[in-house]
Amino acid sequence: MAGGFSTPILDEIRSRVDIVELVGRFVNLKKAGEHWKGLCPFHTEKTPSFTVNPKRGIFHCFGCGVGGDAFSFLMRQDRLAFPEAVRILAERSGVELPKERSPEVEGKLESLRRAMSLAAQFYIDALWAADGDKARGYLERRGVDLEVARRFGLGWAPEGWNALLAHMGRQGVGEELLVSAGLVARRENAPGFYDRFRGRVLFPIRDQQGRVVAFGGRGLGSEEPKYLNSPETPLYVKGQMLYALDVAREGMKQKNRAVVVEGYLDCLMAHQHGFTETVAALGTAFTAAQLSLLRRYAEEVVSVFDADAAGIKATSRLEEMLSDVMDIRNLGWSVSRTGSFEKAEYFPIKVAVLPEGHDPDSLLRAEGAPGFQARLEAARSILDFVLERTLGEEDLGTARGRSAAHARVALLLSKVPNAEEATALAREAARRLGVDSTQLWIEAQQLQGARGRGRLDRPADTQATSSGGAKAWPPPSLSERDLMLLLLHMEEARATLLPYLDEEDLAHPGLRALLGALRQAPAGVAPEALMAELPGEAERGLLAALLMEQASEADLHNQVTEWQKRYDIRRRKKQIRELSLAITQAQAKGDPVIAILESELRKLQDQARAVRGMVTER
């Protein structure tokens, strides 16, 4: 996996990269003793089990088993090949890579990223060139500060059919690659290709590394569609990304809040007015994957909608999403033996509804930051909002309407992940419906149980693959695990014990891989440097888990001595077996060397007895 990079180069990069800062770009980390902890970015969880060890420069999730170093994290986070992760971290840390190394064939993802980068720069240059005056005028009329436009990398797609196509051809980028990137399209009734974006202001969509992966294009007039977005590509899955997340995450961490709007201009204007924790949902219904992204950086989400039908529809999708993101281990609330509610992990989603006729863009231009802030402060729990809508949509003056509302409210309460909110909502609904709140709780709990059983009854293979974790191995034996801990944590153990050991001495496949890497490593190498030499994520996760453990140096030294004695006995037993076989063969042949062999055998047996008296084999 080292990809042609020397060990000293990789060690130099590792030593300069602050893994807490790197991981902290994607995960909201909090100090926990010598480590930092947060919610795992690679599987859904509600209790932080993702741990970063800054001293060793490694991470490990005790929930899904994923682990590794800075290179491993970047590879998994951004779906990078190892060489690309090395180049990115080398550039960030100021390490100059050798000009000559083993040739690497660029993968498709890397080629697509290059194409998107070139296209983004082409569109930026077009916006600020003389011919971009129409687009700049449009931004000024919409109140967008041109410095903000520069900061967000806005661009202009010229009005010709092949402006980008011709430019990219001069850069050596072929048409098929541009089709894969979503930048050009094939002509339907004739051979050839044409630019997907023409005569539009472009909003670049970036991944969390700040690299452009797609575009949203806004027409300047009445053309349809008003917004034209990139199709999904190997780089871009719209339901798994958020516009401006790369620039908003620091604001989210500072305010511990994420604000979600619908449009690009809404998001841009929010940032311009100081709401730097704002992202946009890329024109789709807000998804559970996007919510999981936000949970890494903030403890509250406020979704901002206008008061029209589209806003109400989007809020309905948020209600549906509640059941998508709940983990069966923390599903809603339940009644404890004492009769009180048990409080589960809670991630509040709020809804801020704007005045009639306003979206965030128009409200900010009309009332400024104070007007928008007032709406955010007035945001209500999504459940409170949905409860109000549910009760308002049924005719509570009729028995049929009250019955329908009762059933809908019970279903809603079964999705509430917070006991206190469940209590308040149930009491309010019961008051409005004229029923006993306890009955609502019982029905909601029954619905919870039914949904929980449905999830637990999934096939085992579905549950195993849904977490996104590392390969599932059975745990190693305590004996083998203790041995590997010694080898990893003590150079003395490696120097003393490795000459005795072979891969076949370990039954666990992951530990065998670690032993093989240790045997090949130069003397004195830091064990975390083995990450680059391991064959896969499972092995790197196992290594990270073992390196996270702490041990007393005194205890380790004593254990090394004990293991050395054990392997000394094992080696002598092997020699005794070999000598006994040689004696038997010599006796059969009448070979005079038998006397010498018998003398050697007696010496070995005496030595073995002496050593055996000092240690009991495992």
Backbone hydrogen bonds, N-H to C=O, Kabsch-Sander energy under -0.5 kcal/mol:
donor,donor_aa,acceptor,acceptor_aa,energy
5,F,2,A,-2.0
10,L,6,S,-2.1
11,D,7,T,-2.7
12,E,8,P,-2.2
13,I,9,I,-2.2
14,R,10,L,-2.6
15,S,11,D,-2.5
16,R,12,E,-1.2
16,R,13,I,-0.6
17,V,13,I,-1.5
19,I,17,V,-1.0
22,L,18,D,-2.5
23,V,19,I,-2.8
24,G,20,V,-2.1
25,R,21,E,-0.6
25,R,22,L,-1.2
26,F,23,V,-2.0
27,V,23,V,-2.0
28,N,296,R,-1.8
29,L,27,V,-1.3
30,K,37,K,-2.6
32,A,35,H,-3.2
35,H,32,A,-1.7
36,W,52,V,-1.9
37,K,30,K,-2.9
38,G,50,F,-1.8
43,H,40,C,-0.5
49,S,38,G,-0.6
50,F,38,G,-1.9
51,T,49,S,-0.6
51,T,60,H,-3.0
52,V,36,W,-2.9
53,N,58,I,-2.9
57,G,53,N,-1.6
58,I,53,N,-1.7
59,F,68,G,-2.5
60,H,51,T,-2.5
61,C,66,V,-2.9
62,F,49,S,-2.3
62,F,60,H,-0.6
65,G,61,C,-1.8
68,G,59,F,-2.1
70,A,57,G,-0.5
73,F,69,D,-2.5
74,L,70,A,-2.2
75,M,71,F,-2.4
76,R,72,S,-2.3
77,Q,73,F,-2.9
78,D,74,L,-2.3
79,R,75,M,-0.6
80,L,75,M,-1.5
85,A,81,A,-2.1
86,V,82,F,-2.4
87,R,83,P,-2.3
88,I,84,E,-2.4
89,L,85,A,-2.3
90,A,86,V,-2.5
91,E,87,R,-2.2
92,R,88,I,-2.1
93,S,89,L,-2.2
94,G,90,A,-0.8
94,G,91,E,-0.5
95,V,90,A,-2.3
96,E,94,G,-0.6
97,L,95,V,-0.6
101,R,99,K,-0.6
106,E,104,E,-0.6
111,S,107,G,-1.9
112,L,108,K,-2.6
113,R,109,L,-2.3
114,R,110,E,-2.0
115,A,111,S,-2.2
116,M,112,L,-2.5
117,S,113,R,-2.3
118,L,114,R,-2.5
119,A,115,A,-2.4
120,A,116,M,-2.6
121,Q,117,S,-2.0
122,F,118,L,-2.1
123,Y,119,A,-2.5
124,I,120,A,-2.3
125,D,121,Q,-2.7
126,A,122,F,-2.0
127,L,123,Y,-1.9
128,W,124,I,-1.7
129,A,125,D,-0.7
132,G,129,A,-1.8
133,D,130,A,-1.3
136,R,132,G,-2.4
137,G,133,D,-2.3
138,Y,134,K,-1.8
139,L,135,A,-2.2
140,E,136,R,-2.2
141,R,137,G,-2.3
142,R,138,Y,-1.8
143,G,140,E,-1.4
144,V,139,L,-2.6
145,D,143,G,-0.6
148,V,145,D,-0.5
149,A,145,D,-2.1
150,R,146,L,-2.0
151,R,147,E,-2.3
152,F,148,V,-2.2
153,G,150,R,-1.1
154,L,149,A,-2.4
155,G,202,L,-2.3
156,W,123,Y,-1.9
157,A,200,R,-2.8
166,A,162,N,-2.6
167,H,163,A,-1.9
168,M,164,L,-3.0
169,G,165,L,-1.7
170,R,166,A,-1.6
171,Q,167,H,-0.8
172,G,169,G,-1.3
173,V,168,M,-2.6
174,G,172,G,-0.6
178,L,174,G,-1.7
179,V,175,E,-2.2
180,S,176,E,-2.1
181,A,177,L,-1.8
182,G,179,V,-1.3
183,L,178,L,-2.4
184,V,178,L,-1.1
185,A,194,Y,-2.5
187,R,192,G,-2.2
194,Y,185,A,-2.2
195,D,161,W,-3.3
196,R,183,L,-2.4
197,F,183,L,-0.5
198,R,196,R,-0.5
199,G,157,A,-1.7
199,G,158,P,-0.7
200,R,157,A,-0.8
201,V,218,R,-2.3
202,L,155,G,-2.7
203,F,216,G,-3.2
205,I,214,A,-3.0
206,R,204,P,-0.6
207,D,211,R,-2.4
210,G,207,D,-2.2
213,V,205,I,-3.2
214,A,205,I,-1.4
216,G,203,F,-1.9
217,G,228,L,-3.4
218,R,201,V,-3.0
219,G,217,G,-0.5
219,G,226,K,-2.7
220,L,199,G,-0.6
228,L,217,G,-2.7
230,S,215,F,-2.3
233,T,236,Y,-1.9
236,Y,233,T,-0.5
240,Q,237,V,-2.3
241,M,238,K,-1.3
243,Y,280,A,-2.3
245,L,242,L,-1.5
247,V,244,A,-0.7
248,A,244,A,-1.7
249,R,245,L,-1.6
252,M,248,A,-2.4
253,K,249,R,-2.3
254,Q,250,E,-2.2
255,K,251,G,-2.3
256,N,252,M,-1.9
257,R,252,M,-0.9
258,A,300,E,-2.5
259,V,277,E,-2.0
260,V,258,A,-0.5
260,V,302,V,-2.7
261,V,259,V,-0.5
261,V,279,V,-2.6
267,C,263,G,-2.0
268,L,264,Y,-2.7
269,M,265,L,-2.7
270,A,266,D,-1.8
271,H,267,C,-2.2
272,Q,268,L,-2.2
273,H,269,M,-1.5
274,G,271,H,-1.9
275,F,270,A,-2.9
276,T,274,G,-1.6
278,T,275,F,-1.1
279,V,259,V,-2.6
280,A,243,Y,-1.6
281,A,261,V,-1.6
283,G,262,E,-0.9
284,T,281,A,-1.4
291,L,287,T,-2.0
292,S,288,A,-2.3
293,L,289,A,-1.6
294,L,290,Q,-1.9
295,R,291,L,-1.9
296,R,292,S,-0.6
296,R,293,L,-1.2
297,Y,294,L,-1.6
298,A,294,L,-1.9
299,E,256,N,-0.8
301,V,348,P,-1.9
302,V,258,A,-3.1
303,S,301,V,-0.5
303,S,350,K,-2.9
304,V,260,V,-3.1
304,V,302,V,-0.5
305,F,303,S,-0.5
305,F,352,A,-2.5
312,I,308,D,-1.8
313,K,309,A,-2.6
314,A,310,A,-2.4
315,T,311,G,-2.0
316,S,312,I,-1.9
317,R,313,K,-1.6
318,L,314,A,-1.6
319,E,315,T,-1.9
320,E,316,S,-2.0
321,M,317,R,-2.0
322,L,318,L,-0.9
322,L,319,E,-0.9
323,S,319,E,-0.5
323,S,320,E,-0.9
324,D,320,E,-0.7
325,V,321,M,-1.5
326,M,322,L,-0.7
330,N,327,D,-1.6
331,L,328,I,-1.0
332,G,330,N,-0.8
336,S,334,S,-0.5
336,S,340,S,-2.8
339,G,336,S,-1.8
342,E,334,S,-1.7
344,A,342,E,-0.6
350,K,301,V,-3.3
351,V,380,R,-3.3
352,A,303,S,-2.7
353,V,351,V,-0.6
354,L,305,F,-2.5
358,H,355,P,-2.0
363,L,359,D,-2.7
364,L,360,P,-2.3
365,R,361,D,-1.9
366,A,362,S,-2.0
367,E,363,L,-3.4
368,G,363,L,-0.6
368,G,364,L,-1.4
371,G,367,E,-0.9
372,F,368,G,-1.5
373,Q,369,A,-2.9
374,A,370,P,-2.1
375,R,371,G,-1.3
376,L,372,F,-2.0
377,E,373,Q,-2.5
378,A,374,A,-1.3
379,A,376,L,-1.3
380,R,351,V,-2.2
382,I,349,I,-2.6
385,F,381,S,-2.6
386,V,382,I,-2.8
387,L,383,L,-2.7
388,E,384,D,-2.1
389,R,385,F,-1.9
390,T,386,V,-3.0
391,L,387,L,-2.6
392,G,388,E,-1.8
393,E,389,R,-1.6
394,E,390,T,-0.7
396,L,394,E,-1.2
398,T,395,D,-1.6
402,R,398,T,-2.4
403,S,399,A,-2.3
404,A,400,R,-2.3
405,A,401,G,-2.5
406,H,402,R,-2.5
407,A,403,S,-2.1
408,R,404,A,-2.2
409,V,405,A,-2.7
410,A,406,H,-2.2
411,L,407,A,-1.9
412,L,408,R,-2.3
413,L,409,V,-2.9
414,S,410,A,-1.6
415,K,412,L,-1.7
416,V,413,L,-1.5
422,A,418,N,-2.3
423,T,419,A,-2.4
424,A,420,E,-2.1
425,L,421,E,-2.7
426,A,422,A,-2.5
427,R,423,T,-2.2
428,E,424,A,-2.1
429,A,425,L,-2.8
430,A,426,A,-2.7
431,R,427,R,-2.1
432,R,428,E,-2.2
433,L,429,A,-2.4
434,G,430,A,-1.7
435,V,430,A,-1.9
439,Q,436,D,-0.5
440,L,436,D,-1.3
441,W,437,S,-2.2
442,I,438,T,-2.4
443,E,439,Q,-2.2
444,A,440,L,-2.5
445,Q,441,W,-2.6
446,Q,442,I,-2.0
447,L,443,E,-2.0
448,Q,444,A,-2.4
449,G,445,Q,-2.4
450,A,446,Q,-2.0
451,R,447,L,-2.4
452,G,448,Q,-2.9
453,R,449,G,-2.6
454,G,450,A,-1.8
455,R,451,R,-1.7
456,L,452,G,-2.6
457,D,453,R,-1.8
458,R,455,R,-1.5
462,T,459,P,-0.6
463,Q,459,P,-1.8
464,A,460,A,-2.2
465,T,461,D,-1.6
466,S,462,T,-1.2
467,S,463,Q,-0.6
468,G,465,T,-0.6
470,A,64,C,-1.8
473,W,471,K,-0.9
481,R,477,S,-2.7
482,D,478,L,-2.7
483,L,479,S,-2.0
484,M,480,E,-2.3
485,L,481,R,-2.4
486,L,482,D,-1.9
487,L,483,L,-2.1
488,L,484,M,-2.3
489,H,485,L,-2.5
490,M,486,L,-1.8
494,R,490,M,-1.6
495,A,491,E,-2.7
496,T,492,E,-2.2
497,L,493,A,-3.2
498,L,493,A,-0.5
498,L,494,R,-1.6
500,Y,497,L,-1.6
501,L,497,L,-1.0
501,L,498,L,-0.8
505,D,502,D,-2.1
506,L,503,E,-1.8
512,R,508,H,-2.1
513,A,509,P,-1.7
514,L,510,G,-1.9
515,L,511,L,-2.5
516,G,512,R,-2.4
517,A,513,A,-2.1
518,L,514,L,-2.4
519,R,515,L,-2.5
520,Q,516,G,-1.4
521,A,517,A,-1.2
525,V,522,P,-1.6
529,A,526,A,-1.8
530,L,527,P,-1.7
531,M,528,E,-1.5
532,A,529,A,-0.8
533,E,530,L,-1.9
534,L,530,L,-0.7
534,L,531,M,-1.0
540,R,536,G,-1.9
541,G,537,E,-2.9
542,L,538,A,-2.1
543,L,539,E,-2.4
544,A,540,R,-2.5
545,A,541,G,-2.2
546,L,542,L,-2.1
547,L,543,L,-2.3
548,M,544,A,-1.4
549,E,545,A,-0.5
549,E,546,L,-0.8
556,L,552,S,-2.5
557,H,553,E,-2.3
558,N,554,A,-2.0
559,Q,555,D,-2.2
560,V,556,L,-2.3
561,T,557,H,-1.8
562,E,558,N,-2.0
563,W,559,Q,-3.0
564,Q,560,V,-2.6
565,K,561,T,-2.0
566,R,562,E,-2.3
567,Y,563,W,-2.7
568,D,564,Q,-1.9
569,I,565,K,-2.4
570,R,566,R,-2.4
571,R,567,Y,-2.4
572,R,568,D,-2.4
573,K,569,I,-2.8
574,K,570,R,-1.9
575,Q,571,R,-2.1
576,I,572,R,-2.8
577,R,573,K,-2.5
578,E,574,K,-2.2
579,L,575,Q,-2.7
580,S,576,I,-2.8
581,L,577,R,-2.1
582,A,578,E,-2.1
583,I,579,L,-2.7
584,T,580,S,-2.2
585,Q,581,L,-2.2
586,A,582,A,-2.3
587,Q,583,I,-2.8
588,A,584,T,-1.9
589,K,585,Q,-1.3
590,G,586,A,-1.2
591,D,586,A,-2.5
594,I,591,D,-1.5
595,A,592,P,-1.1
597,L,593,V,-2.1
598,E,594,I,-2.5
599,S,595,A,-1.8
600,E,596,I,-2.2
601,L,597,L,-2.4
602,R,598,E,-2.1
603,K,599,S,-1.8
604,L,600,E,-2.3
605,Q,601,L,-2.4
606,D,602,R,-2.1
607,Q,603,K,-2.5
608,A,604,L,-2.7
609,R,605,Q,-2.1
610,A,606,D,-2.0
611,V,607,Q,-2.3
612,R,608,A,-2.8
613,G,609,R,-1.5
614,M,611,V,-1.9
615,V,611,V,-0.5
615,V,612,R,-0.8
617,E,615,V,-0.5
